[in-house]
Each structure stands twice: as C-alpha cells, then as structure tokens.
Amino acid sequence: MGAERWEIQARRRRGIILKLVREGHENQMSRMDDFELWAILLKMGQTVGRQQVVTLLQDLQVLDYLDFKSIADEESGRVQLSQIVLTAAGLRFCTRRQSNDDVLFN
C-alpha cells in the first residue's frame, strides 16, 4: 500500500503543479522557479520537500508537459529550476483536465 499511496500523491502533485503553472500563464504572472513553487505547495498543505518538487518538475519535463531552465550550483550540488513554462503538449493536456497514468487532476 505504501508504494501505491506514494504514486497517487506524486500523480496528484504533478496535477497541482500543472494547474499552478497554467493559472500563472492565464494571469500573466512572471514565470515561477522551483523555490516559489515549493513555497506555494507548502502553503497549500502539501508535505513535500524542495528536492521532491525538483523531481516532480523533471518528471513533467520528461513527459513533455513543462519546460524550464536548469542551473547546477557547483558549491551546493543543488539544481535550481527557473522560467517554468507549459509546453504545447502541456497546454493541451491542462485544457482537457483529464487524468492519465502520470497526472491526477482533482
């Protein structure tokens, strides 16, 4: 059950991230970075680490729903993601708001 629960949470968080990025586009806000997105998720009550947010964003990039700039910080070993934007496929997917095996919209 633990692995199944983790997968459902990951799918749901991917959906939340896509909705937040889409809302930002619709409201003509500046593009988010991973820190801002992490802070918003925490404020929404999501118990998620900053590195988990990076992983979720990377998952969404692999799925071709998001794109972003990635900068590796040599000193800390951390990756910083900025200029998060929906791809054309991500825009079509968000518009339909139909869940799939990777993303759960609620």
C-alpha positions in Angstrom: 0.0 0.0 0.0 2.9 2.4 0.7 4.2 2.4 -2.9 0.6 2.8 -4.2 0.0 5.8 -1.9 3.3 7.4 -2.9 2.4 7.1 -6.6 -1.1 8.6 -6.1 0.5 11.5 -4.2 3.1 12.0 -7.0 0.3 12.0 -9.7 -1.8 14.4 -7.7 1.1 16.8 -7.1 2.0 16.8 -10.8 -1.6 17.8 -11.5 -1.4 20.6 -8.9 1.9 21.9 -10.4 0.4 21.9 -13.9 -2.7 23.8 -12.7 -0.5 26.4 -10.8 1.7 27.0 -13.9 -1.4 27.3 -16.1 -3.0 29.8 -13.6 0.2 31.8 -13.7 0.0 32.0 -17.5 -3.6 32.9 -17.5 -3.0 35.7 -15.1 0.1 36.9 -17.0 2.3 36.5 -13.9 6.1 36.1 -14.1 7.3 32.5 -14.5 7.9 30.6 -11.4 11.1 28.9 -10.1 11.3 25.7 -8.0 11.6 27.6 -4.8 8.4 29.6 -5.4 6.5 26.5 -6.4 7.7 24.7 -3.3 6.6 27.5 -1.1 3.2 27.6 -2.7 2.8 23.8 -2.3 3.7 24.1 1.4 1.2 26.9 1.8 -1.5 24.6 0.2 -0.8 22.0 2.9 1.3 19.6 0.7 4.0 17.9 2.7 6.8 17.9 0.1 10.5 18.6 0.2 12.2 21.0 -2.2 14.1 18.2 -3.9 10.8 16.4 -4.4 9.5 19.4 -6.2 12.6 19.4 -8.4 11.9 15.7 -9.2 8.3 16.3 -10.0 9.2 19.2 -12.3 11.8 16.9 -14.0 9.1 14.2 -14.4 6.8 16.7 -16.0 9.6 17.8 -18.4 10.2 14.2 -19.4 6.5 13.8 -20.1 6.8 16.9 -22.3 4.3 18.9 -20.2 6.7 21.5 -18.9 10.0 23.2 -19.8 12.4 25.2 -17.7 15.9 26.5 -17.3 18.2 24.3 -15.1 21.3 25.6 -13.4 23.6 23.4 -11.3 25.1 25.1 -8.3 28.6 23.6 -8.1 29.1 24.6 -4.4 25.9 23.2 -3.0 25.4 20.4 -5.6 21.8 21.6 -5.9 19.9 22.2 -9.1 17.9 25.4 -9.5 15.0 25.4 -11.9 13.6 28.6 -13.3 11.4 30.0 -16.0 8.9 27.2 -15.7 6.5 27.2 -18.6 3.9 24.8 -20.2 4.9 23.2 -23.4 2.3 22.9 -26.2 1.5 19.4 -25.1 1.2 20.6 -21.5 -1.2 23.3 -22.5 -3.4 20.9 -24.5 -3.3 18.5 -21.5 -4.2 21.2 -18.9 -7.1 22.4 -21.1 -8.6 18.9 -21.2 -8.1 18.3 -17.5 -8.3 14.6 -17.9 -6.2 12.5 -15.6 -3.9 9.8 -17.0 -1.4 7.3 -15.6 1.1 10.1 -14.8 -1.0 13.0 -13.7 -4.1 13.2 -11.5 -6.4 16.2 -11.7 -9.0 16.5 -9.0 
